[in-house]
Amino acid sequence: MNTPRSGFTLLELLLVIALMAVALGVLGVGLGRGMEAARERQALRDIVGALRQARTQSVLSGIPAQVRFDLPGHRFQAPGQATGRWPADLGLQLTTAAQLGPAVAFYPDGSSSGGNLLLTRGEQRWRIDVSWLLGDVRLQALP
């Protein structure tokens, strides 16, 4: 007499393990890309925040303030703030007043030296504009 067996065959177990391995691999790649995107967004927020903070500090203290950029070292420094960094694979191109070097200056009347920062990674591009007249700092994604 044949009695029905319960359980799984070795082939079924191997198939489930293989499917789990593929799923974990796909999930790992997705998480890696998500972490890169999160680092990009955080770097953009940090740079914009440092620029806005320097403007506010200059207006409140009555003393000019600068945010300085170390382009080869991927760092920036605003007065009274910790040194910020952006990912090495995120390119940054700074356009500002020549006499300042790699910096953006803010003045007590709310104005600034003006300029922009172009950040790129692959096909993605962002631009941070600093208005010279009002010192406004704006971030926009470029097509």
N, CA, C and O of each residue as an XYZ file, in Angstrom:
572
protein
N       0.803     -1.168      0.000
C       0.000      0.000      0.000
C       0.862      1.254      0.000
O       1.821      1.391      0.759
N       0.484      2.128     -0.858
C       1.201      3.404     -0.901
C       0.515      4.399      0.023
O      -0.683      4.667     -0.064
N       1.332      4.920      0.899
C       0.784      5.951      1.793
C       1.240      7.312      1.282
O       2.384      7.452      0.848
N       0.361      8.323      1.325
C       0.771      9.644      0.867
C       1.839     10.224      1.784
O       1.768     10.104      3.007
N       2.813     10.844      1.172
C       3.910     11.444      1.940
C       3.695     12.946      2.035
O       3.216     13.586      1.099
N       4.053     13.480      3.164
C       3.991     14.931      3.301
C       5.418     15.459      3.345
O       6.340     14.738      3.725
N       5.596     16.706      2.959
C       6.934     17.293      2.945
C       7.297     17.763      1.550
O       6.477     17.776      0.633
N       8.574     18.151      1.426
C       9.059     18.713      0.176
C      10.193     17.860     -0.357
O      10.921     17.220      0.401
N      10.331     17.863     -1.658
C      11.443     17.137     -2.258
C      12.684     18.038     -2.246
O      12.583     19.251     -2.064
N      13.796     17.451     -2.432
C      15.047     18.200     -2.463
C      15.037     19.220     -3.605
O      15.536     20.334     -3.448
N      14.484     18.849     -4.721
C      14.394     19.755     -5.869
C      13.560     20.997     -5.531
O      13.935     22.115     -5.885
N      12.452     20.799     -4.858
C      11.610     21.938     -4.461
C      12.355     22.875     -3.511
O      12.269     24.095     -3.648
N      13.071     22.320     -2.567
C      13.835     23.139     -1.623
C      14.941     23.929     -2.332
O      15.152     25.103     -2.028
N      15.636     23.304     -3.258
C      16.690     23.996     -4.001
C      16.113     25.123     -4.853
O      16.718     26.187     -4.978
N      14.942     24.883     -5.438
C      14.288     25.912     -6.239
C      13.912     27.125     -5.379
O      14.096     28.262     -5.814
N      13.399     26.905     -4.195
C      13.044     28.006     -3.289
C      14.296     28.769     -2.869
O      14.274     29.999     -2.822
N      15.367     28.080     -2.570
C      16.622     28.736     -2.174
C      17.168     29.573     -3.324
O      17.636     30.689     -3.099
N      17.119     29.070     -4.529
C      17.601     29.812     -5.699
C      16.761     31.064     -5.929
O      17.309     32.127     -6.221
N      15.451     30.957     -5.804
C      14.575     32.120     -5.969
C      14.847     33.171     -4.893
O      14.831     34.368     -5.178
N      15.093     32.740     -3.685
C      15.413     33.685     -2.597
C      16.741     34.393     -2.862
O      16.867     35.587     -2.592
N      17.713     33.683     -3.379
C      19.010     34.288     -3.685
C      18.865     35.358     -4.771
O      19.459     36.432     -4.669
N      18.083     35.068     -5.799
C      17.856     36.045     -6.868
C      17.141     37.270     -6.309
O      17.515     38.403     -6.614
N      16.120     37.046     -5.498
C      15.358     38.162     -4.918
C      16.244     39.025     -4.029
O      16.156     40.251     -4.084
N      17.090     38.416     -3.220
C      17.995     39.177     -2.355
C      19.019     39.962     -3.178
O      19.386     41.076     -2.805
N      19.474     39.403     -4.271
C      20.407     40.113     -5.145
C      19.771     41.344     -5.760
O      20.389     42.408     -5.802
N      18.554     41.213     -6.232
C      17.829     42.349     -6.815
C      17.572     43.395     -5.737
O      17.732     44.590     -5.984
N      17.182     42.964     -4.563
C      16.931     43.880     -3.454
C      18.208     44.628     -3.064
O      18.162     45.826     -2.786
N      19.329     43.939     -3.043
C      20.603     44.572     -2.701
C      20.992     45.666     -3.684
O      21.469     46.724     -3.275
N      20.795     45.423     -4.965
C      21.103     46.426     -5.983
C      20.190     47.630     -5.813
O      20.640     48.772     -5.900
N      18.918     47.379     -5.573
C      17.961     48.473     -5.371
C      18.287     49.297     -4.144
O      18.188     50.523     -4.175
N      18.671     48.643     -3.072
C      19.050     49.376     -1.855
C      20.303     50.201     -2.073
O      20.409     51.318     -1.567
N      21.255     49.658     -2.824
C      22.480     50.405     -3.109
C      22.196     51.678     -3.888
O      22.751     52.734     -3.585
N      21.339     51.579     -4.881
C      20.962     52.765     -5.667
C      20.179     53.752     -4.814
O      20.356     54.964     -4.937
N      19.327     53.239     -3.962
C      18.562     54.105     -3.070
C      19.465     54.854     -2.103
O      19.225     56.025     -1.810
N      20.492     54.194     -1.610
C      21.434     54.848     -0.691
C      22.230     55.933     -1.409
O      22.489     56.990     -0.833
N      22.619     55.686     -2.657
C      23.323     56.705     -3.443
C      22.440     57.934     -3.636
O      22.901     59.065     -3.480
N      21.186     57.715     -3.971
C      20.254     58.827     -4.165
C      20.043     59.595     -2.862
O      19.939     60.821     -2.876
N      19.980     58.888     -1.752
C      19.816     59.550     -0.456
C      21.042     60.392     -0.119
O      20.907     61.489      0.422
N      22.239     59.892     -0.432
C      23.467     60.668     -0.180
C      23.502     61.920     -1.055
O      23.931     62.981     -0.602
N      23.056     61.801     -2.296
C      22.987     62.971     -3.184
C      22.060     64.032     -2.609
O      22.428     65.201     -2.491
N      20.849     63.605     -2.254
C      19.871     64.556     -1.714
C      20.386     65.212     -0.442
O      20.199     66.412     -0.245
N      21.031     64.436      0.422
C      21.556     64.992      1.665
C      22.669     65.995      1.392
O      22.728     67.040      2.039
N      23.545     65.697      0.451
C      24.619     66.627      0.105
C      24.051     67.933     -0.445
O      24.520     69.014     -0.089
N      23.053     67.836     -1.303
C      22.416     69.032     -1.845
C      21.784     69.857     -0.731
O      21.939     71.077     -0.693
N      21.067     69.189      0.181
C      20.446     69.905      1.302
C      21.503     70.556      2.191
O      21.309     71.676      2.665
N      22.609     69.869      2.416
C      23.667     70.420      3.267
C      24.286     71.676      2.657
O      24.517     72.659      3.360
N      24.552     71.645      1.361
C      25.146     72.813      0.695
C      24.177     73.987      0.713
O      24.561     75.105      1.058
N      22.934     73.742      0.348
C      21.926     74.809      0.357
C      21.755     75.349      1.770
O      21.663     76.561      1.963
N      21.712     74.467      2.754
C      21.576     74.891      4.149
C      22.742     75.750      4.611
O      22.542     76.743      5.310
N      23.956     75.379      4.227
C      25.139     76.155      4.613
C      25.093     77.548      3.987
O      25.416     78.536      4.646
N      24.694     77.630      2.724
C      24.600     78.932      2.059
C      23.543     79.807      2.725
O      23.782     80.987      2.980
N      22.385     79.237      3.005
C      21.313     80.014      3.649
C      21.701     80.434      5.056
O      21.400     81.548      5.484
N      22.371     79.539      5.777
C      22.806     79.856      7.141
C      23.831     80.988      7.132
O      23.791     81.863      7.997
N      24.739     80.979      6.172
C      25.744     82.048      6.080
C      25.076     83.385      5.791
O      25.474     84.404      6.356
N      24.086     83.401      4.937
C      23.358     84.642      4.645
C      22.674     85.163      5.906
O      22.786     86.344      6.234
N      21.974     84.291      6.603
C      21.284     84.686      7.835
C      22.261     85.206      8.870
O      22.008     86.222      9.517
N      23.373     84.512      9.027
C      24.390     84.914      9.998
C      24.946     86.291      9.653
O      25.155     87.112     10.545
N      25.187     86.549      8.384
C      25.718     87.838      7.957
C      24.732     88.968      8.244
O      25.121     90.028      8.735
N      23.468     88.742      7.940
C      22.448     89.766      8.174
C      22.303     90.046      9.673
O      22.217     91.205     10.079
N      22.274     89.005     10.485
C      22.075     89.177     11.923
C      23.286     89.760     12.633
O      23.138     90.549     13.567
N      24.483     89.379     12.199
C      25.697     89.848     12.879
C      26.214     91.167     12.319
O      26.968     91.871     12.992
N      25.817     91.509     11.093
C      26.335     92.715     10.461
C      27.744     92.559      9.925
O      28.406     93.547      9.607
N      28.203     91.324      9.824
C      29.563     91.022      9.344
C      29.449     90.131      8.105
O      28.681     89.169      8.116
N      30.195     90.430      7.040
C      30.157     89.545      5.862
C      30.552     88.108      6.223
O      31.385     87.882      7.101
N      29.943     87.152      5.536
C      30.236     85.734      5.767
C      30.460     85.055      4.420
O      29.850     85.412      3.412
N      31.348     84.071      4.430
C      31.642     83.329      3.201
C      31.458     81.833      3.426
O      31.742     81.302      4.501
N      30.982     81.182      2.393
C      30.998     79.719      2.358
C      32.097     79.360      1.373
O      32.016     79.684      0.188
N      33.126     78.687      1.876
C      34.293     78.348      1.058
C      34.189     76.895      0.614
O      33.717     76.034      1.356
N      34.644     76.637     -0.626
C      34.579     75.299     -1.215
C      35.980     74.799     -1.525
O      36.780     75.503     -2.142
N      36.267     73.586     -1.094
C      37.497     72.888     -1.456
C      37.089     71.868     -2.520
O      36.701     70.743     -2.203
N      37.183     72.279     -3.782
C      36.678     71.441     -4.872
C      37.417     70.112     -4.997
O      36.765     69.078     -5.141
N      38.765     70.093     -4.947
C      39.441     68.791     -5.042
C      39.159     67.882     -3.844
O      39.113     66.660     -3.985
N      38.972     68.483     -2.668
C      38.741     67.692     -1.457
C      37.280     67.369     -1.200
O      36.967     66.663     -0.242
N      36.370     67.875     -2.042
C      34.936     67.625     -1.912
C      34.411     68.072     -0.544
O      33.655     67.352      0.108
N      34.831     69.284     -0.117
C      34.410     69.818      1.183
C      33.952     71.260      1.034
O      34.334     71.955      0.093
N      33.133     71.694      1.971
C      32.748     73.103      2.044
C      32.693     73.504      3.509
O      32.482     72.672      4.392
N      32.886     74.796      3.746
C      32.929     75.288      5.115
C      32.189     76.609      5.208
O      32.502     77.559      4.490
N      31.215     76.664      6.087
C      30.496     77.905      6.387
C      30.907     78.338      7.792
O      31.218     77.490      8.628
N      30.914     79.649      8.066
C      31.323     80.132      9.384
C      30.466     79.537     10.501
O      29.237     79.522     10.419
N      31.125     79.057     11.523
C      30.422     78.517     12.682
C      29.784     77.165     12.473
O      29.028     76.711     13.332
N      30.058     76.508     11.371
C      29.471     75.202     11.091
C      30.567     74.165     10.874
O      31.701     74.496     10.525
N      30.208     72.925     11.086
C      31.153     71.842     10.820
C      31.420     71.770      9.322
O      30.579     72.162      8.512
N      32.578     71.274      8.966
C      32.924     71.102      7.553
C      31.973     70.097      6.926
O      31.771     69.001      7.448
N      31.390     70.488      5.797
C      30.492     69.598      5.067
C      31.222     68.905      3.937
O      32.271     69.366      3.488
N      30.670     67.809      3.483
C      31.260     67.037      2.383
C      30.174     66.653      1.398
O      28.992     66.587      1.737
N      30.601     66.404      0.171
C      29.691     65.831     -0.811
C      30.383     64.610     -1.391
O      31.612     64.548     -1.394
N      29.610     63.619     -1.890
C      30.210     62.388     -2.411
C      31.211     62.668     -3.531
O      31.011     63.572     -4.342
N      32.269     61.899     -3.565
C      33.333     62.101     -4.548
C      32.847     61.919     -5.979
O      33.393     62.528     -6.899
N      31.831     61.092     -6.179
C      31.339     60.887     -7.541
C      30.273     61.909     -7.944
O      29.666     61.794     -9.009
N      30.051     62.904     -7.087
C      29.136     64.001     -7.400
C      29.989     65.200     -7.798
O      30.626     65.827     -6.952
N      29.996     65.517     -9.106
C      30.819     66.616     -9.602
C      30.233     67.966     -9.217
O      29.016     68.149     -9.252
N      31.090     68.912     -8.850
C      30.625     70.251     -8.497
C      31.445     71.277     -9.258
O      32.675     71.256     -9.228
N      30.748     72.173     -9.940
C      31.384     73.256    -10.686
C      30.827     74.557    -10.115
O      29.614     74.766    -10.104
N      31.720     75.432     -9.641
C      31.328     76.674     -8.979
C      31.615     77.863     -9.886
O      32.714     77.998    -10.424
N      30.610     78.727    -10.050
C      30.783     79.963    -10.796
C      30.453     81.108     -9.844
O      29.319     81.232     -9.380
N      31.450     81.941     -9.557
C      31.248     83.055     -8.630
C      32.247     84.161     -8.943
O      32.987     84.070     -9.923
N      32.272     85.186     -8.132
C      33.175     86.312     -8.353
C      34.632     85.850     -8.304
O      35.024     85.129     -7.386
N      35.430     86.260     -9.282
C      36.811     85.794     -9.406
C      37.659     86.160     -8.195
O      38.505     85.366     -7.784
N      37.458     87.340     -7.612
C      38.319     87.777     -6.512
C      38.096     86.975     -5.232
O      38.925     87.033     -4.324
N      36.991     86.226     -5.140
C      36.716     85.428     -3.947
C      37.380     84.062     -3.987
O      37.550     83.427     -2.946
N      37.750     83.612     -5.144
C      38.223     82.240     -5.267
C      37.025     81.305     -5.172
O      35.920     81.687     -5.555
N      37.219     80.092     -4.673
C      36.102     79.142     -4.595
C      35.225     79.407     -3.364
O      35.233     78.627     -2.411
N      34.477     80.500     -3.390
C      33.632     80.867     -2.253
C      32.448     81.696     -2.730
O      32.457     82.269     -3.820
N      31.438     81.741     -1.883
C      30.295     82.617     -2.089
C      30.204     83.490     -0.850
O      30.177     82.984      0.272
N      30.156     84.809     -1.053
C      30.111     85.746      0.068
C      28.705     86.313      0.236
O      27.985     86.538     -0.736
N      28.336     86.537      1.490
C      27.065     87.171      1.832
C      27.367     88.413      2.657
O      28.305     88.427      3.455
N      26.564     89.458      2.460
C      26.824     90.744      3.080
C      25.684     91.123      4.020
O      24.572     90.612      3.884
N      25.957     92.026      4.985
C      24.958     92.372      6.003
C      23.645     92.935      5.459
O      22.622     92.843      6.137
N      23.645     93.509      4.268
C      22.401     94.042      3.700
C      21.553     92.957      3.033
O      20.505     93.257      2.460
N      21.999     91.694      3.103
C      21.260     90.576      2.524
C      21.719     90.192      1.136
O      21.322     89.143      0.627
N      22.540     91.008      0.513
C      23.023     90.694     -0.832
C      24.169     89.683     -0.748
O      24.596     89.286      0.337
N      24.647     89.284     -1.909
C      25.742     88.308     -1.949
C      26.621     88.576     -3.163
O      26.335     89.449     -3.982
N      27.684     87.811     -3.257
C      28.544     87.891     -4.436
C      27.862     87.251     -5.644
O      28.263     87.483     -6.785
N      26.833     86.447     -5.388
C      26.096     85.783     -6.457
C      26.865     84.614     -7.042
O      28.008     84.350     -6.670
N      26.229     83.932     -7.947
C      26.872     82.812     -8.622
C      25.982     81.597     -8.633
O      24.804     81.664     -8.281
N      26.561     80.481     -9.043
C      25.815     79.227     -9.046
C      26.758     78.050     -8.891
O      27.959     78.144     -9.145
N      26.180     76.951     -8.471
C      26.898     75.688     -8.350
C      26.168     74.681     -9.224
O      24.952     74.523     -9.117
N      26.903     74.008    -10.077
C      26.346     72.960    -10.924
C      26.858     71.630    -10.408
O      28.063     71.379    -10.402
N      25.947     70.782     -9.977
C      26.300     69.458     -9.462
C      25.826     68.411    -10.446
O      24.696     68.473    -10.932
N      26.689     67.443    -10.742
C      26.352     66.419    -11.732
C      26.750     65.033    -11.238
O      27.743     64.852    -10.533
N      25.936     64.074    -11.637
C      26.272     62.652    -11.459
C      25.638     61.927    -12.625
O      24.416     61.808    -12.713
N      26.479     61.449    -13.512
C      25.967     60.783    -14.704
C      25.100     61.732    -15.509
O      25.546     62.815    -15.886
N      23.881     61.338    -15.772
C      22.944     62.161    -16.538
C      22.182     63.147    -15.656
O      21.512     64.043    -16.169
N      22.276     62.992    -14.346
C      21.541     63.864    -13.431
C      22.315     65.154    -13.189
O      23.537     65.148    -13.041
N      21.569     66.270    -13.153
C      22.193     67.567    -12.912
C      21.292     68.415    -12.020
O      20.068     68.402    -12.154
N      21.929     69.156    -11.100
C      21.233     70.085    -10.234
C      21.980     71.402    -10.270
O      23.192     71.439    -10.481
N      21.245     72.483    -10.060
C      21.865     73.798    -10.050
C      21.398     74.547     -8.803
O      20.204     74.615     -8.513
N      22.359     75.105     -8.076
C      22.064     75.952     -6.925
C      22.415     77.369     -7.329
O      23.580     77.682     -7.572
N      21.404     78.230     -7.401
C      21.605     79.628     -7.781
C      21.614     80.500     -6.532
O      20.780     80.341     -5.641
N      22.577     81.431     -6.480
C      22.650     82.402     -5.400
C      22.481     83.783     -6.035
O      23.322     84.230     -6.815
N      21.389     84.441     -5.691
C      21.086     85.759     -6.251
C      22.030     86.800     -5.649
O      22.213     86.835     -4.432
N      22.624     87.638     -6.477
C      23.546     88.654     -5.963
C      22.790     89.788     -5.287
O      23.301     90.379     -4.336
N      21.589     90.107     -5.752
C      20.847     91.239     -5.213
C      20.194     90.922     -3.868
O      20.309     91.702     -2.923
N      19.517     89.791     -3.780
C      18.787     89.444     -2.566
C      19.459     88.352     -1.741
O      19.070     88.115     -0.597
N      20.452     87.691     -2.303
C      21.126     86.615     -1.588
C      20.300     85.344     -1.487
O      20.652     84.442     -0.727
N      19.208     85.255     -2.240
C      18.375     84.047     -2.218
C      19.165     82.848     -2.728
O      19.989     82.966     -3.635
N      18.898     81.702     -2.132
C      19.542     80.454     -2.542
C      18.440     79.522     -3.022
O      17.508     79.222     -2.274
N      18.541     79.062     -4.266
C      17.524     78.190     -4.845
C      18.172     76.966     -5.483
O      19.197     77.053     -6.160
N      17.538     75.831     -5.242
C      17.986     74.562     -5.809
C      16.970     74.119     -6.842
O      15.764     74.167     -6.603
N      17.468     73.684     -7.998
C      16.576     73.136     -9.018
C      17.249     71.972     -9.730
O      18.456     71.980     -9.968
N      16.444     70.976    -10.062
C      16.921     69.844    -10.855
C      16.853     70.274    -12.319
O      15.872     70.880    -12.750
N      17.890     69.958    -13.070
C      17.933     70.318    -14.488
C      17.568     69.113    -15.337
O      17.878     67.977    -14.975
N      16.908     69.356    -16.471
C      16.528     68.238    -17.351
C      17.733     67.614    -18.024
O      17.588     66.665    -18.794
